[in-house]
Amino acid sequence: MKAELSLTPEDFEPDALQGKVAIAIDILRASTTIITALQNGCRQILPVAEVDTARKLARLQSQETTLLGGEREGKKLEGFQLGNSPREYTPATVLHKTLIFTTTNGTRLLNRTQKAELTLIAAFVNASQIAEYLYQAGKNFAILCAGTEGCFSLEDTVCAGMIFSNVYKMASTRLQINDLVLMSMILYQKFENNILNMLKLAQHGRYLTQIGFEADLINCSNVDSIPIIPVFRNGVVELLPSEI
């Protein structure tokens, strides 16, 4: 099993994902929000890169069963019912709904992974579940961090390090890692006992606190609190069949 890591979406070529399992991470907050929405009964999520695309797609859907969610600069978009706070995606709001979703970093990352054999969505809230799946699958995999507007993000890399560390504990010498993967594992070791504090220290965590979303950091730091696995394929995010 060969493990790879990309720190930003620009660090990998989509064609290089062929034959691999891709794991997309955007801790603050798209991954955590997607996982939360599915846990709370959302039927499916259509992630799109651009705001105009989301609005056009919404006009083609049933207004009774469709929600528009997303953000730019961390804030809910005009005319959208929901932003990108996992706290908004309650069962009362999302049950049996289709969500059209666009974010600054996470949904753009997802749309670069379509050449992968399979794309999973990970966050701290389901990290151990993802690691167990990767170990059982035994396939080459690449963890892809959304970063923040094209730059490295601490929180995504620490979560990647958690997943790599958990797979390594199970697979040991069967897992081939490079120095970049090792670096993420070392970062995780530094912060594993206080993920929330790490999110508060991270640049994007500080920005979210500044604009009024500090409470989201608590949701995003709850390790293994939502043990489900979302899969992205054919433009749609749903639960893996075994999770339904």
C-alpha positions as a printed Julia matrix, in Angstrom:
244×3 Matrix{Float64}:
   0.0    0.0     0.0
   1.46   3.33   -1.07
   0.36   6.51    0.74
   0.64  10.0    -0.73
  -0.19  13.5     0.49
  -0.98  16.76   -1.32
  -1.03  19.89    0.79
  -3.12  21.95   -1.66
  -5.29  21.14   -4.7
  -2.57  22.55   -6.98
  -0.08  19.96   -5.68
  -1.56  17.07   -7.65
  -2.62  16.36  -11.2
  -6.13  14.88  -11.49
  -4.91  12.21  -13.92
  -2.42  10.99  -11.29
  -5.34   9.79   -9.15
  -6.36   7.05  -11.57
  -6.42   3.67   -9.84
  -6.12   5.22   -6.37
  -8.48   5.98   -3.53
  -8.59   9.73   -2.94
  -9.44  11.22    0.45
 -10.5   14.87    0.4
 -10.06  16.94    3.56
 -11.32  20.45    4.33
 -11.62  20.56    8.11
 -12.78  24.21    8.34
 -15.41  23.55    7.3
 -16.67  21.83    4.15
 -15.71  18.25    5.04
 -17.14  18.51    8.54
 -20.34  20.1     7.22
 -20.84  17.46    4.51
 -20.36  14.65    7.03
 -22.73  16.32    9.49
 -25.41  16.83    6.83
 -25.33  13.18    5.77
 -25.41  12.0     9.38
 -28.52  14.13    9.91
 -30.42  12.63    7.01
 -29.46  14.67    3.96
 -30.26  12.5     0.93
 -27.4   13.64   -1.28
 -25.03  16.55   -1.82
 -24.08  18.09   -5.15
 -20.76  19.92   -4.65
 -20.0   22.57   -7.26
 -17.05  24.91   -7.62
 -18.79  28.14   -8.58
 -21.62  30.16   -7.05
 -23.38  30.77  -10.39
 -23.31  27.05  -11.14
 -24.98  26.34   -7.79
 -27.74  28.86   -8.46
 -28.38  27.54  -11.98
 -28.49  23.95  -10.75
 -30.92  24.9    -7.97
 -33.36  26.34  -10.51
 -33.56  22.92  -12.16
 -34.44  21.13   -8.91
 -37.62  20.86   -6.86
 -37.74  23.83   -4.49
 -39.44  21.68   -1.86
 -36.65  19.12   -1.65
 -33.55  21.19   -2.49
 -31.37  23.42   -0.35
 -28.62  25.83   -1.38
 -25.67  25.91    0.98
 -22.22  27.42    0.91
 -19.94  30.36    1.55
 -17.4   32.78    0.27
 -14.93  34.35    2.71
 -16.55  32.15    5.34
 -19.95  33.84    5.1
 -23.31  32.61    3.8
 -24.07  33.63    0.25
 -26.94  35.9    -0.68
 -30.08  33.92   -1.51
 -28.72  30.68    0.01
 -30.67  28.99    2.79
 -27.53  27.73    4.53
 -23.91  28.71    4.96
 -20.97  26.44    5.76
 -21.46  26.01    9.5
 -22.02  22.36   10.51
 -24.33  23.65   13.26
 -26.85  24.76   10.62
 -27.26  21.28    9.15
 -29.7   19.86   11.68
 -32.06  16.94   11.02
 -35.01  19.33   10.96
 -33.33  21.27    8.15
 -31.71  18.64    5.93
 -33.69  15.41    6.37
 -34.46  13.85    2.94
 -33.18  16.97    1.16
 -30.77  17.38   -1.74
 -28.07  19.94   -0.94
 -26.37  21.97   -3.64
 -23.15  23.08   -1.99
 -20.33  25.44   -2.93
 -17.4   26.59   -0.8
 -14.2   28.52   -1.31
 -11.88  25.52   -1.04
 -13.55  22.18   -0.32
 -15.94  21.78   -3.23
 -13.28  22.92   -5.71
 -11.01  20.21   -4.35
 -13.69  17.56   -4.74
 -14.22  18.43   -8.37
 -10.51  17.8    -9.06
 -10.76  14.2    -7.8
 -13.1   12.71  -10.38
 -10.34  10.6   -12.0
  -9.81   8.67   -8.76
 -11.12   5.14   -8.44
 -13.04   6.35   -5.4
 -13.14   9.62   -3.46
 -13.9    9.64    0.26
 -14.49  12.72    2.4
 -12.67  12.92    5.72
 -12.46  15.15    8.76
 -11.56  14.69   12.4
 -15.15  13.63   13.05
 -14.71  10.41   11.0
 -10.93  10.02   10.76
 -10.67   6.58   12.39
 -13.49   5.23   10.23
 -11.65   6.43    7.12
  -8.4    4.85    8.31
 -10.1    1.52    8.95
 -11.61   1.58    5.46
  -8.22   2.3     3.87
  -6.56  -0.5     5.81
  -9.26  -2.99    4.84
  -9.21  -1.9     1.19
  -5.45  -2.33    0.97
  -5.16  -0.03   -2.07
  -2.85   2.84   -2.9
  -4.35   6.07   -1.62
  -3.77   9.81   -1.67
  -4.93  12.27    0.96
  -5.7   15.63   -0.61
  -5.9   18.75    1.53
  -8.08  21.67    0.46
  -5.8   24.22    2.08
  -6.88  27.85    2.27
  -7.08  29.73   -1.02
  -4.22  27.76   -2.52
  -2.0   27.78    0.57
  -1.06  25.19    3.19
  -3.45  24.8     6.11
  -2.36  23.36    9.44
  -5.68  21.74   10.3
  -6.02  19.73    7.07
  -2.46  18.45    7.36
  -2.87  17.42   11.0
  -6.01  15.46   10.1
  -4.14  13.78    7.25
  -1.45  12.88    9.76
  -4.04  11.3    12.04
  -5.36   9.11    9.24
  -1.88   8.09    8.09
  -0.88   7.31   11.7
  -3.93   5.12   12.24
  -3.4    3.22    8.99
   0.29   2.8     9.82
  -0.55   1.29   13.22
  -2.68  -1.34   11.49
  -0.65  -1.95    8.34
   2.88  -1.32    9.69
   5.5   -2.27    7.1
   2.86  -2.78    4.38
   2.36   0.99    4.21
   4.88   2.86    2.07
   5.25   6.49    3.13
   7.39   9.41    2.0
   8.78  12.34    3.98
   5.73  14.51    3.34
   3.46  11.86    4.82
   5.89  11.46    7.73
   5.82  15.22    8.33
   2.02  15.15    8.66
   2.25  12.27   11.15
   4.75  14.23   13.25
   2.45  17.26   13.21
  -0.43  15.09   14.37
   1.67  13.74   17.25
   2.26  17.31   18.4
  -1.44  18.2    18.48
  -3.28  14.9    19.0
  -4.14  15.65   22.63
  -5.67  19.05   21.9
  -7.2   19.26   18.45
  -9.45  22.17   19.45
  -6.5   24.27   20.55
  -4.77  23.52   17.23
  -7.84  24.76   15.34
  -7.84  27.94   17.4
  -4.16  28.5    16.59
  -4.55  27.81   12.85
  -4.86  30.81   10.53
  -8.32  29.88    9.25
  -9.52  29.02   12.73
  -8.5   32.49   13.89
 -10.34  34.01   10.93
 -13.53  32.07   11.64
 -13.37  33.19   15.27
 -12.98  36.78   14.12
 -16.14  36.63   11.95
 -18.27  34.95   14.62
 -17.9   31.21   14.01
 -15.73  30.16   16.95
 -18.38  27.62   18.01
 -17.83  25.77   14.73
 -14.31  24.92   15.85
 -15.78  22.74   18.6
 -17.85  20.76   16.1
 -14.86  20.4    13.79
 -12.6   19.14   16.61
 -14.88  16.32   17.84
 -12.71  13.36   16.88
 -14.6   10.25   15.71
 -17.97  11.71   16.69
 -19.63  10.86   13.33
 -18.38   7.43   12.21
 -19.71   7.47    8.65
 -17.97   7.56    5.27
 -19.18   9.9     2.52
 -18.23   8.99   -1.04
 -18.09  11.36   -4.01
 -18.71   9.91   -7.46
 -20.45  11.0   -10.62
 -20.8   14.5    -9.18
 -22.75  13.39   -6.09
 -21.82  12.87   -2.44
 -23.69  10.07   -0.65
 -22.96   7.56    2.07
 -20.98   4.5     1.08
 -23.52   1.73    0.4
 -22.48  -0.15    3.55
 -23.21   3.0     5.56
 -26.78   3.42    4.3
